[in-house]
Amino acid sequence: MQVSEIFKSLQGEGPSAGRPTIFLRLTGCNLRCKFCDTPYAQEKGINYPVDTVLKNLKVAGLEKIDYLVITGGEPMLQVEEIQELINNLPLNVKKVGIETNGTTPPGRLTNQEIVSFLDNVRNLVDMEYCVSPKLLNSGSSAGIDQFCQEWVNYVCKDNINFKFVVGTKQDVFEIENFVRLHEIPRERVWLMPECRTSTRHVELMPLLFESAVQYGYNLSPRLHILAYQNKRGV
């Protein structure tokens, strides 16, 4: 596996915010978003065998913390290695979260293989998928058109959430169009501020708060930004 970093912290975003977490950040990403706060994970990293990654996760505290989040970069670029890793996790791990930009299918390209991957993983641990489709504010002219429909087709709606980075009201309109197009349950949508500082986080919260109330979405803080700005490894 191409690994950027492994560390113990609290989940800072989304439906599991505040929960003690071991993070496995993988290296490599197929996008270059202008607001990316982990550009160091786009390339380089260290190539480890899966058994070495498991050992490093245990050293970080995985045998005492029951929640593992696999993030990036874009982790779904290493989907086969992820499945092998999950197959060999310590028995105490109750939940695994995968954070993805949603441009890469959840498995190989054929429908049968996608379903096989998801079913095999679900049988082992409680899976939580957090998909973060990129809006036009990411700097890509494609915006949400990059989204892979398979994430709606093949992942159970009770274990997938959609998390959007928001900086303006126009971003909210774009999200609303996306939600309507893909018929995504509103309780599965989370708005999150586009920020790298606590000051910007606070500035954006009224817009996100009002938009979440208006459209029936959830509001996600970025706890690590509030506590440490954009410090690495938290």
CORQUIQUI-V332008 format. One record per residue. RES is the residue in one small letter. PSI is psi in whole degrees, 0 to 359 (999 if undefined). Layout:
<<RES:PSI> <RES:PSI>>
This chain:
<<m:140> <q:110> <v:135> <s:312> <e:158> <i:131> <f:162> <k:136> <s:202> <l:144> <q:126> <g:347> <e:161> <g:196> <p:340> <s:20> <a:134> <g:354> <r:136> <p:133> <t:143> <i:127> <f:132> <l:105> <r:117> <l:157> <t:145> <g:131> <c:144> <n:359> <l:164> <r:72> <c:138> <k:337> <f:12> <c:129> <d:6> <t:55> <p:336> <y:342> <a:2> <q:331> <e:179> <k:232> <g:184> <i:137> <n:114> <y:146> <p:155> <v:323> <d:328> <t:321> <v:317> <l:316> <k:317> <n:325> <l:321> <k:320> <v:323> <a:344> <g:14> <l:332> <e:350> <k:345> <i:130> <d:11> <y:121> <l:130> <v:126> <i:118> <t:193> <g:208> <g:201> <e:100> <p:332> <m:354> <l:347> <q:44> <v:323> <e:319> <e:324> <i:316> <q:317> <e:318> <l:312> <i:325> <n:338> <n:17> <l:153> <p:149> <l:339> <n:344> <v:117> <k:336> <k:139> <v:127> <g:138> <i:124> <e:122> <t:154> <n:354> <g:11> <t:346> <t:131> <p:152> <p:60> <g:199> <r:181> <l:338> <t:147> <n:318> <q:317> <e:325> <i:311> <v:319> <s:316> <f:311> <l:318> <d:317> <n:318> <v:318> <r:329> <n:343> <l:314> <v:169> <d:115> <m:144> <e:118> <y:127> <c:106> <v:128> <s:80> <p:141> <k:129> <l:180> <l:337> <n:352> <s:346> <g:355> <s:133> <s:343> <a:328> <g:225> <i:344> <d:344> <q:347> <f:140> <c:116> <q:336> <e:332> <w:331> <v:323> <n:324> <y:348> <v:130> <c:136> <k:346> <d:359> <n:19> <i:134> <n:152> <f:123> <k:123> <f:138> <v:122> <v:131> <g:341> <t:166> <k:327> <q:324> <d:321> <v:319> <f:319> <e:320> <i:317> <e:319> <n:319> <f:314> <v:317> <r:317> <l:316> <h:4> <e:49> <i:129> <p:133> <r:333> <e:353> <r:8> <v:131> <w:131> <l:135> <m:137> <p:140> <e:101> <c:155> <r:359> <t:155> <s:328> <t:312> <r:323> <h:309> <v:321> <e:323> <l:343> <m:321> <p:317> <l:313> <l:320> <f:310> <e:322> <s:321> <a:319> <v:316> <q:318> <y:358> <g:27> <y:173> <n:158> <l:126> <s:129> <p:178> <r:86> <l:324> <h:327> <i:318> <l:324> <a:320> <y:14> <q:232> <n:38> <k:140> <r:146> <g:23> <v:999>>
